[in-house]
Amino acid sequence: MDFEFVRHEPLYDRILLVLTLDRQKMKERILIGEELQIRFRLQGYADAEVLCDVTRPLGAMLSAFEHDPDGEWNRFGLMPLREALHSNRWKQPGLEQASGGFLAKKYLTGDPVRMYVALRIWNEYLKAREPRNREAACERFIGKMNGFTALFMGNPPLDFDEDSGKPKRLNISTHIYGSVPQEDTRLDLWYPDSKRNMECVSAYSSLYPLIIYYLNRLNDWGLYFRKCKICGKVFLAKSQRYELCSDKCRKKQSLQNKREFDERARENNYDLLYKNECQNWRNKINKAKKTPGFPADRLEEMLAAFESFKKEALQRKQAVKKKTASPKEFSDWLLQQSNIIVELAEQEN
Ligand SMILES: [Zn+2]
């Protein structure tokens, strides 16, 4: 069954969004359509006419939830239709086209939440065109649809704390000014196979309770949303301590760990070379001090050379740390420096 964003007979039956979660298979399934058809489909009749029937990994609906901080759904989806209900028949086609284009694009993403809201807005508009009192019908239409678009504008259901990577708790009262409307707190629970195998929830007026149901179920099942440290993907984990989404990312992480380890080893290595070189200089100087008749001015020279060697080494070490120089450049330089002290120590008078 297809849906078109042009003038046609509205669908008069309630169009529902039905969600069922499968803990064993870690899947979510979302259906959109009339109740009777959805029930047929759930019983296994593949030819039942629904507008959408998708199965995705558990958590997909929440992690991909439409987020519209700039209020585009209002501006491009709702407002032109509101204007159309208030304007003369010549202006209506243009306004309908503008809104229909926006909603069709959202519908074609195939994301069930976007599909559902786009379809509901268009269908409710078609219904609002029918009553004689358009003003009142328009008020009802905007009133009903506002809740959906406001939901997209609020904080997304999954908002992650920047520091801890843990999801923040959803608080629906921040989305809605004043008291929470009844429809945002009520949800239809179905057991369509009349056994205990399948549990569904069905939403019509609001998607809030559906989100809350979803979050609560995952919580009951001990599943946590996490954001992968490597690829940034949102995934469900059996414990808060998991930070990586897949074997691929685990492999990447261990490679990265090894690289970091090697780098540290290399850093330690050039540091060690430097320390050895310092010791070498000190040995030479001490030997000179103990040598009877060693020229005092040359000893002064050696001490001064040692100071400037240490000073320059410090700067070069910093450069390696900041990665503006390589450890190899540093060790090559160290090697050259060791000639200076050797020459000063062994120069003939
Ligand atoms: Zn990942």
Boltz pocket constraint, residues with backbone or C-beta under 6 A from the ligand:
constraints:
  - pocket:
      binder: B
      contacts: [[A, 228], [A, 229], [A, 230], [A, 231], [A, 232], [A, 233], [A, 244], [A, 245], [A, 246], [A, 249]]
      max_distance: 6.0
